């Protein structure tokens, strides 16, 4: 039986980055599955697990790989270099026989579509890669702009037919009641990429690292 081909990640890149940061201040689980992602909605859990598999950060069984351990244990420029290695290895269709430094948005979309991505998932997949590449300081084409890949925001309020267009709040699966949440899980749950800027997010990671250094159970 042919091995199932994984699709490029299409979740928010910040979700993946936040999870890697969380792992840097908590013990690495033996297996990463839904039971350790209880603070995320079911849909985001699926997308995050698929992204970790696609990037080679966990095995098909959910076991952390050496690549993930290196990402988690490195910081600054070393983490950027490790992330760049992961991207170059896992996105060969963008780094082999393709000029990523001169490509147009249309050419990049075509590359993702050649991998079986279609519809709005293409935009999300491209957005994930561009955000990750920027974080890894990989040189991208000046013709590509992150905001060009973002979906226009819908106006919130009452529509012409009298219905409320305001988006429903995300569904969050609570952590199992028998296992009390630790400090890192509570702070990680508070991380909302849509509501927090870079400075606010970094403040939380700095606090977690400080607690870990002081020996506080995180």
Backbone torsions as a table, in degrees:
resi	resn	phi	psi	omega
1	UNK	NA	131.4	-178.4
2	UNK	-67.0	143.0	179.7
3	UNK	-70.0	134.7	-179.6
4	UNK	-67.2	131.4	-178.4
5	UNK	-83.9	128.2	180.0
6	UNK	-79.3	144.8	177.7
7	UNK	-89.3	147.4	177.5
8	UNK	-56.8	146.2	-178.7
9	UNK	-59.2	146.0	178.6
10	UNK	-136.6	19.6	173.9
11	UNK	-87.6	177.0	175.3
12	UNK	-66.8	130.2	-180.0
13	UNK	-61.4	-31.4	179.5
14	UNK	-60.4	-32.3	178.5
15	UNK	-62.8	-44.4	177.9
16	UNK	-65.6	-45.4	-178.8
17	UNK	-62.5	-42.2	178.2
18	UNK	-61.8	-38.3	-179.3
19	UNK	-68.5	-39.9	177.2
20	UNK	-62.6	-40.9	176.9
21	UNK	-62.6	-41.2	179.4
22	UNK	-62.2	-39.7	179.4
23	UNK	-67.3	-22.9	-178.8
24	UNK	-74.8	-13.7	-179.2
25	UNK	-120.2	6.8	176.4
26	UNK	-132.2	158.2	177.4
27	UNK	-61.3	139.9	178.8
28	UNK	-70.5	125.2	177.2
29	UNK	-69.8	153.4	178.0
30	UNK	-66.4	-29.9	178.5
31	UNK	-142.7	136.0	178.6
32	UNK	-101.4	111.2	179.4
33	UNK	-141.8	-171.4	-176.0
34	UNK	-62.4	-27.4	-176.4
35	UNK	-69.4	-15.9	176.1
36	UNK	-108.4	11.2	178.9
37	UNK	-122.1	31.1	-173.9
38	UNK	-62.6	-18.6	-179.4
39	UNK	-85.0	0.7	179.5
40	UNK	-110.2	152.9	177.2
41	UNK	-66.5	160.6	-178.3
42	UNK	-58.5	-39.8	-179.7
43	UNK	-65.7	-43.3	-179.6
44	UNK	-68.5	-35.4	175.8
45	UNK	-57.5	-47.5	-180.0
46	UNK	-60.9	-46.2	-178.0
47	UNK	-65.3	-39.4	-180.0
48	UNK	-67.5	-44.1	178.8
49	UNK	-62.9	-40.6	177.3
50	UNK	-64.0	-39.8	179.0
51	UNK	-64.7	-43.1	179.5
52	UNK	-62.3	-38.4	178.4
53	UNK	-69.2	-45.6	-177.6
54	UNK	-60.4	-40.2	-178.0
55	UNK	-80.8	0.3	178.9
56	UNK	72.1	26.9	-179.2
57	UNK	-93.1	-20.1	170.6
58	UNK	-136.7	157.8	177.5
59	UNK	-81.0	176.7	177.0
60	UNK	-59.4	-27.5	179.7
61	UNK	-87.6	-3.8	178.1
62	UNK	94.8	4.0	179.9
63	UNK	-76.2	134.4	178.9
64	UNK	-61.1	139.4	177.8
65	UNK	-96.6	172.5	178.8
66	UNK	-63.5	-32.7	178.2
67	UNK	-61.5	-43.0	178.8
68	UNK	-65.9	-42.5	-179.3
69	UNK	-61.8	-36.9	178.6
70	UNK	-69.5	-40.1	177.3
71	UNK	-61.6	-40.6	-176.2
72	UNK	-71.4	-36.3	-173.7
73	UNK	-91.8	-4.2	178.2
74	UNK	-106.6	162.4	179.0
75	UNK	-139.4	167.6	173.2
76	UNK	56.3	-134.2	-176.5
77	UNK	-62.5	-33.9	-179.8
78	UNK	-65.1	-40.3	178.0
79	UNK	-67.8	-38.1	178.4
80	UNK	-61.4	-42.5	179.0
81	UNK	-64.6	-41.1	179.7
82	UNK	-66.0	-41.1	178.4
83	UNK	-63.9	-40.1	178.3
84	UNK	-62.1	-40.3	177.8
85	UNK	-61.8	-42.3	179.6
86	UNK	-61.9	-46.4	-177.5
87	UNK	-65.2	-42.8	-179.5
88	UNK	-63.9	-34.6	-178.6
89	UNK	-77.6	-37.7	-173.3
90	UNK	-92.2	-12.9	176.1
91	UNK	-118.6	59.3	-176.8
92	UNK	-61.3	-27.2	-179.1
93	UNK	-70.1	-10.1	177.3
94	UNK	-106.9	-14.6	-175.2
95	UNK	-117.5	-2.8	179.4
96	UNK	-123.7	116.5	179.7
97	UNK	69.7	25.9	-179.0
98	UNK	-145.7	133.1	-178.2
99	UNK	-91.0	88.6	-177.5
100	UNK	-67.1	-23.0	-178.5
101	UNK	-80.6	-12.3	-179.0
102	UNK	-127.6	6.6	-174.7
103	UNK	-73.2	152.6	174.1
104	UNK	-92.8	162.3	176.0
105	UNK	-55.3	-37.1	179.8
106	UNK	-64.1	-41.1	179.5
107	UNK	-66.2	-38.2	179.1
108	UNK	-66.8	-42.5	177.5
109	UNK	-60.2	-40.2	179.4
110	UNK	-62.5	-36.2	178.3
111	UNK	-64.1	-42.2	178.8
112	UNK	-68.6	-37.7	178.6
113	UNK	-64.9	-30.5	177.3
114	UNK	-67.9	-15.5	177.4
115	UNK	-93.0	7.8	177.4
116	UNK	94.0	6.4	178.8
117	UNK	-85.2	144.2	-179.3
118	UNK	-149.4	167.9	175.9
119	UNK	61.8	-147.8	-177.4
120	UNK	-68.4	-20.7	177.5
121	UNK	-62.6	-30.0	178.2
122	UNK	-61.0	-48.1	-179.5
123	UNK	-59.3	-43.4	-178.6
124	UNK	-67.7	-39.4	179.6
125	UNK	-65.3	-42.8	177.8
126	UNK	-64.2	-43.0	179.8
127	UNK	-61.1	-40.3	177.7
128	UNK	-61.2	-48.2	-177.6
129	UNK	-63.5	-44.7	-178.0
130	UNK	-61.8	-40.3	179.0
131	UNK	-66.5	-40.9	178.9
132	UNK	-66.6	-42.2	180.0
133	UNK	-64.0	-39.0	177.3
134	UNK	-63.6	-41.9	179.0
135	UNK	-63.9	-33.6	-179.5
136	UNK	-86.5	-0.2	-179.0
137	UNK	58.2	41.7	172.5
138	UNK	-85.7	132.2	-177.5
139	UNK	-68.4	126.2	179.7
140	UNK	-114.6	164.4	178.6
141	UNK	-63.1	137.4	176.7
142	UNK	-67.3	-13.1	179.5
143	UNK	-80.1	-13.4	-177.4
144	UNK	-95.6	129.3	178.1
145	UNK	-124.2	132.8	-178.3
146	UNK	-57.9	-41.7	-175.6
147	UNK	-67.4	-20.8	178.7
148	UNK	-70.6	-19.1	-178.6
149	UNK	-94.7	-4.1	-177.2
150	UNK	-87.4	144.7	178.9
151	UNK	-78.3	132.9	179.1
152	UNK	-57.6	141.7	179.4
153	UNK	-74.1	139.3	175.3
154	UNK	-80.1	144.2	174.9
155	UNK	-70.5	136.4	179.0
156	UNK	-95.8	151.3	178.9
157	UNK	137.5	-159.7	-178.3
158	UNK	-92.6	125.8	-178.2
159	UNK	-80.7	175.6	-177.3
160	UNK	-63.0	-29.7	-179.3
161	UNK	-87.5	8.0	175.9
162	UNK	87.4	0.1	179.8
163	UNK	-86.6	151.8	177.9
164	UNK	-83.3	120.4	-178.5
165	UNK	-86.5	-3.8	-176.5
166	UNK	-61.0	133.0	-178.2
167	UNK	-65.5	145.6	177.2
168	UNK	-70.5	145.8	177.2
169	UNK	-63.9	148.2	-179.2
170	UNK	-62.7	145.5	177.0
171	UNK	-83.9	125.4	-178.2
172	UNK	-114.9	124.9	177.1
173	UNK	-80.3	122.8	179.7
174	UNK	-68.2	154.1	175.1
175	UNK	-66.6	150.7	178.8
176	UNK	-53.4	130.6	-174.5
177	UNK	-62.7	-24.8	-177.2
178	UNK	-76.5	-12.1	179.4
179	UNK	-115.6	109.2	-179.1
180	UNK	-64.4	143.5	179.1
181	UNK	-75.5	142.5	175.5
182	UNK	-95.3	178.6	-174.5
183	UNK	-58.8	-45.0	-176.5
184	UNK	-63.1	-38.4	-179.6
185	UNK	-66.5	-39.8	179.7
186	UNK	-65.6	-45.7	-179.9
187	UNK	-67.3	-38.6	179.1
188	UNK	-63.0	-35.5	179.3
189	UNK	-66.3	-29.7	-179.5
190	UNK	-75.8	-16.5	-178.5
191	UNK	-70.8	112.3	178.0
192	UNK	-123.1	100.6	-176.3
193	UNK	-54.5	-28.4	-178.6
194	UNK	-79.0	-16.0	-176.4
195	UNK	-113.8	-10.7	-175.2
196	UNK	-119.6	141.6	175.3
197	UNK	-90.4	178.1	-175.9
198	UNK	-59.6	-40.5	-177.3
199	UNK	-63.6	-42.1	-179.8
200	UNK	-66.1	-42.0	179.0
201	UNK	-63.8	-43.9	-179.4
202	UNK	-64.4	-30.3	178.4
203	UNK	-63.1	-38.7	179.3
204	UNK	-68.0	-43.3	179.7
205	UNK	-64.5	-37.1	177.7
206	UNK	-63.2	-42.0	178.0
207	UNK	-62.2	-43.7	-179.5
208	UNK	-62.5	-42.6	179.6
209	UNK	-65.2	-37.1	178.5
210	UNK	-64.4	-44.0	178.9
211	UNK	-62.3	-39.9	178.9
212	UNK	-64.2	-41.8	-180.0
213	UNK	-65.1	-34.3	180.0
214	UNK	-81.6	-2.4	177.8
215	UNK	83.7	12.7	177.4
216	UNK	-75.8	135.4	-179.5
217	UNK	-64.2	117.5	-179.2
218	UNK	-111.9	NA	NA
